[in-house]
């Protein structure tokens, strides 16, 4: 099948030839006269074949590459889906875990598509117009490969807004009783896809939940921006003396309480606070002293114009946490803001430590979950940073 031609400007083809998936509006010389969302063939200014992409003139990223080889681009995308699923099966087959990110958008060479598996239910996100128009094709492929009990669409967020798409949520195939019970390394979580943040659980923090569990024995833990209590429950199952969860989302706090119950944890050693974390950290006195604090806030910088405000917020949050910790305390601090890179995040912690008059040692940096691969050719998918530190 022949596809309409999208032609790049002179000198604007290098990053696409290097297999980067984003083609920016200012790199395009000639747009084909086709419907937005269509698949187009991409050529250089010298008419050399570069690849195939999904077009959206209205978006700043006006095309998303889905194949860098000649031939049927949908066949390439299907092969990428098969390889992504096969990789998870090989790497995670021995884990007591049935909540897995199966497809990680550009991380797996499939821009605009995220698929999470929760037990026998799939949660899918379509974040680009082109992928949204391929929805039926994608669902058919997933059904044949995985044979899930049900498929739920959870398409929302800023990425869809940039593509001119409304949020969309609902069952696409079958239904499942909620909450869905899943296992993560022996821990039980209850997942509600309907109305929840993201797709029910922050799967990208699996390795860090395990780290917290490993170092929590005998500790008193404060889990800030706790969402459904993943870090709190991990700490308590790791032998923590007590753990408190703080999150502004009342429904998430209620689910955290359910997670304590379903994992047979003594509820008397778990505290929960549905309030703003900045206000909580200014409490005097605190509910109890803490010697292990986890900071996992939402993204403070969603665009470059937010960067200065985000820097101040991250600094304040970390300073207040460090001030609470006595010598020998532990801090796990995280950022999911892509605009805040690893070097800047470490600099922010440096300034927070100086302001708190505390000396700290970095023990570890972020442990990356293998089901959230980073595409070497498209490193922007590497958004999550964590620093695990010892307060001297």
C-alpha positions in Angstrom: 0.0 0.0 0.0 1.2 3.5 -0.9 1.0 6.2 1.7 0.9 10.0 1.2 4.3 11.7 1.5 5.4 14.0 4.3 8.6 15.8 3.3 11.1 17.1 5.8 13.1 20.3 5.6 16.8 20.3 4.7 18.9 19.3 7.7 15.8 18.2 9.7 16.0 14.4 9.1 18.9 13.4 11.3 17.0 12.7 14.5 14.4 10.7 12.6 17.1 8.7 10.9 18.4 8.1 14.4 15.0 6.5 15.2 13.6 9.3 17.4 9.8 9.1 17.2 8.9 12.8 17.3 8.7 14.9 14.2 8.2 18.5 15.1 6.1 21.0 13.1 9.0 23.2 12.3 10.9 20.3 10.7 8.2 19.6 8.1 8.5 21.2 4.6 5.4 19.7 2.9 2.4 18.3 4.6 0.3 15.8 2.6 -3.3 16.6 2.0 -4.8 13.9 4.2 -6.9 13.6 7.3 -5.1 14.2 10.6 -4.3 10.9 12.2 -3.5 9.2 8.9 -0.4 7.1 8.4 2.1 8.9 6.1 5.4 8.1 4.5 8.3 10.3 5.7 11.0 11.4 3.3 14.0 13.7 3.5 14.4 16.9 1.6 16.3 14.8 -1.0 13.3 12.4 -1.2 15.1 9.6 0.7 12.9 7.2 2.5 13.0 7.9 6.3 10.0 5.9 7.7 6.3 6.0 8.4 4.5 8.2 10.9 1.0 9.1 12.2 0.2 12.7 11.2 -1.4 15.5 13.3 -1.0 19.0 11.9 -2.7 20.6 14.9 -0.1 19.3 17.4 3.4 20.7 17.9 4.7 17.2 17.5 3.1 16.9 14.1 4.0 13.4 13.3 4.9 10.3 15.4 7.1 7.7 13.7 5.8 4.1 13.9 8.3 2.4 11.6 11.8 3.1 10.3 11.8 0.4 7.7 10.2 -0.1 4.3 7.1 -2.3 4.1 3.8 -2.4 5.9 4.1 0.0 9.0 1.2 -1.8 10.7 3.0 -5.1 10.4 6.0 -3.4 12.1 3.8 -2.1 14.8 2.3 -5.5 15.4 5.8 -7.0 15.6 6.8 -4.3 18.2 3.7 -5.2 20.2 4.6 -8.9 20.1 8.2 -8.3 21.1 7.1 -6.0 24.0 4.8 -8.7 25.4 7.4 -11.4 24.9 10.1 -9.4 26.7 7.8 -9.0 29.8 7.0 -12.7 29.7 10.6 -13.6 29.7 11.9 -11.1 32.3 9.0 -11.4 34.8 7.9 -15.0 34.6 9.4 -15.9 37.9 7.9 -13.0 39.8 4.9 -13.2 42.1 3.5 -10.3 40.2 0.5 -10.0 37.9 0.4 -6.2 37.5 2.7 -5.4 34.6 3.2 -2.6 32.0 3.0 -4.5 28.7 3.5 -1.6 26.3 5.4 1.5 27.3 4.7 3.8 24.3 8.0 5.1 22.7 9.9 2.9 25.2 8.7 0.0 23.1 8.7 1.8 19.8 5.0 2.3 19.8 4.2 6.0 20.4 0.7 6.8 21.6 0.0 3.4 23.2 0.3 2.4 26.8 -1.0 -1.0 28.0 -1.1 -2.2 31.6 -2.1 -5.7 32.7 -3.9 -6.1 36.0 -4.4 -9.9 36.5 -6.6 -10.9 33.6 -7.7 -7.3 32.7 -6.0 -4.9 30.4 -6.0 -1.1 30.9 -5.2 0.8 27.6 -4.3 4.4 27.0 -4.4 6.1 23.6 -2.5 9.3 23.8 -2.1 10.4 20.2 -4.7 11.0 17.5 -3.1 8.5 15.1 -3.2 5.7 17.7 -6.7 6.7 18.7 -7.9 6.1 15.1 -6.2 2.7 15.2 -8.0 1.7 18.4 -10.1 -1.2 16.9 -7.0 -2.6 15.2 -5.0 -2.4 18.5 -7.7 -4.0 20.5 -8.0 -6.8 18.0 -4.3 -7.5 18.2 -4.3 -7.4 22.0 -7.2 -9.8 22.2 -5.6 -12.3 19.9 -2.2 -12.1 21.7 -3.3 -12.0 25.3 -7.0 -13.1 25.5 -7.8 -10.9 28.4 -11.1 -11.2 30.4 -11.8 -7.5 29.7 -10.2 -4.4 28.3 -10.7 -0.9 29.9 -9.8 2.3 28.2 -8.2 5.0 30.4 -7.3 7.7 27.9 -6.8 11.0 29.7 -4.2 13.6 30.5 -2.2 16.4 29.0 -0.9 14.4 26.1 -4.4 13.9 24.7 -5.2 17.6 25.1 -2.1 18.5 23.0 -3.4 16.2 20.3 -6.8 17.9 20.4 -8.5 14.8 21.9 -11.0 14.6 24.8 -10.6 12.3 27.7 -12.2 9.0 27.3 -12.8 6.2 29.9 -14.9 3.0 29.8 -14.9 -0.7 29.1 -14.0 -1.6 25.5 -14.4 -5.4 25.7 -16.2 -7.2 28.5 -16.3 -6.0 32.1 -14.6 -6.9 35.4 -15.8 -6.5 38.9 -13.9 -3.8 40.7 -11.7 -3.6 42.6 -9.5 -6.0 40.8 -7.2 -7.9 43.1 -3.6 -8.1 42.0 -0.3 -9.3 43.4 3.0 -7.5 43.5 5.9 -9.6 44.9 3.6 -11.1 47.5 1.7 -7.9 48.3 -2.0 -7.7 47.5 -3.4 -4.5 46.0 -6.9 -3.6 45.0 -7.2 -1.8 41.6 -10.1 0.4 40.6 -9.7 1.5 37.0 -12.9 3.7 37.0 -12.2 7.2 38.2 -8.6 6.5 39.5 -5.4 8.3 38.8 -3.4 6.9 35.9 -4.3 3.3 35.5 -4.9 2.3 39.1 -1.4 1.8 40.5 2.0 3.4 39.8 3.7 0.3 38.4 6.8 2.3 37.6 7.6 2.4 41.3 7.6 -1.3 41.8 11.4 -1.5 42.4 11.3 1.4 44.8 8.5 -0.2 46.8 10.7 -3.3 47.2 13.6 -1.1 48.3 11.4 0.5 51.0 10.4 -2.9 52.1 14.0 -4.0 52.4 15.1 -1.1 54.7 12.0 -0.5 56.8 12.5 -3.0 59.6 12.2 -1.3 63.0 11.6 2.1 61.3 8.8 4.6 61.8 7.8 5.6 58.2 6.1 8.7 56.8 4.7 8.1 53.3 4.1 11.5 51.7 1.8 11.8 48.6 1.0 8.2 49.3 -1.8 7.7 46.8 -3.2 4.2 47.7 -0.4 3.5 50.3 1.9 1.3 48.2 5.0 2.5 50.1 3.3 2.4 53.5 2.1 -1.2 53.0 5.5 -2.2 51.7 7.2 -0.7 54.7 4.8 -2.4 57.2 5.3 -5.8 55.5 9.0 -5.1 55.8 8.8 -4.9 59.5 8.3 -1.2 60.1 7.1 -0.3 63.6 4.5 2.1 62.2 3.7 4.0 59.0 1.6 7.1 58.2 0.2 7.9 54.8 -0.5 11.4 53.7 -2.4 12.3 50.5 -5.0 15.0 49.5 -7.1 12.4 47.7 -9.6 11.0 50.3 -10.6 8.1 48.1 -6.9 7.1 47.8 -6.5 7.2 51.6 -9.5 5.0 52.0 -8.1 2.5 49.5 -4.8 2.6 51.5 -6.7 1.5 54.6 -8.2 -1.4 52.6 -4.7 -2.4 51.5 -3.6 -2.5 55.2 -6.6 -4.8 55.9 -6.3 -7.1 52.9 -2.6 -7.7 53.7 -3.4 -8.6 57.3 -1.5 -5.7 58.8 -2.4 -4.5 62.3 -4.4 -1.3 61.7 -3.2 0.2 65.0 0.3 0.7 63.4 -1.0 2.6 60.4 -2.1 6.2 60.3 -3.7 8.0 57.5 -4.2 11.7 56.7 -6.2 13.1 53.9 -4.5 16.5 53.6 -2.0 18.6 51.7 1.5 17.3 52.3 3.0 20.8 52.6 0.5 21.6 55.4 1.1 18.2 57.1 4.9 18.7 57.1 4.4 22.0 58.9 2.5 20.4 61.8 3.7 21.0 65.3 3.8 18.5 66.9 4.0 15.7 64.4 1.8 12.6 65.1 5.0 10.7 65.8 8.8 11.0 65.2 9.9 9.5 61.8 13.2 7.9 60.9 12.2 7.0 57.3 10.4 9.5 55.0 9.2 8.8 51.4 8.4 11.8 49.1 6.7 10.8 45.8 4.8 13.9 44.8 2.9 14.4 41.5 4.8 16.2 38.7 5.4 19.8 39.8 6.7 20.8 36.3 4.6 19.6 33.3 6.1 22.2 31.0 9.3 24.2 30.9 7.5 27.4 32.1 6.8 25.6 35.4 10.4 24.8 36.1 11.2 27.6 38.5 8.1 27.1 40.5 8.7 23.4 40.6 12.3 23.9 41.8 11.0 25.9 44.7 8.3 23.3 45.6 10.7 20.4 45.4 13.3 22.3 47.5 10.7 23.2 50.2 9.3 19.6 50.4 12.7 18.0 50.7 13.9 20.7 53.2 10.9 20.0 55.5 11.4 16.3 55.3 15.1 16.5 56.1 14.4 18.8 59.1 12.1 16.1 60.5 14.7 13.4 60.3 17.1 12.7 63.1 20.7 11.5 62.5 20.6 8.1 61.0 17.3 8.7 59.2 16.5 7.6 55.7 14.9 9.7 52.9 13.6 8.4 49.6 12.8 11.4 47.4 11.3 11.1 43.9 10.3 13.3 41.0 8.3 12.3 38.0 8.7 15.7 36.3 10.5 15.2 33.0 11.5 18.9 33.0 13.5 18.2 36.2 16.4 16.1 35.1 18.6 13.9 37.4 21.3 16.5 37.7 18.9 19.3 38.6 17.0 17.0 41.0 20.3 16.2 42.9 21.1 19.9 43.0 17.6 20.6 44.5 18.3 18.1 47.2 21.7 19.7 47.8 20.0 23.1 48.4 17.4 21.5 50.6 20.1 19.8 52.7 22.0 23.1 53.1 18.8 24.9 54.2 18.0 22.1 56.7 21.6 22.2 57.9 21.8 18.4 57.4 24.6 16.3 55.8 23.4 13.5 53.6 24.9 10.6 51.7 23.3 9.2 48.5 23.0 5.5 49.0 21.2 4.6 45.8 19.5 6.2 42.8 16.4 5.1 41.1 15.8 1.4 40.5 14.2 1.1 37.1 11.3 -1.3 36.6 12.2 -3.6 33.6 8.6 -3.4 32.3 9.1 0.4 31.8 12.0 0.2 29.2 13.7 3.4 28.0 14.2 3.6 24.3 17.9 4.5 23.7 16.8 6.4 20.6 14.0 8.3 22.4 15.3 9.0 25.9 12.4 11.3 26.9 10.6 8.3 28.3 13.1 8.4 31.2 11.1 10.8 33.4 11.3 9.2 36.9 14.1 10.0 39.3 14.7 8.8 42.9 17.4 9.5 45.4 17.7 7.2 48.5 19.8 9.0 51.1 21.2 8.6 54.6 20.9 11.7 56.9 24.2 12.0 58.9 
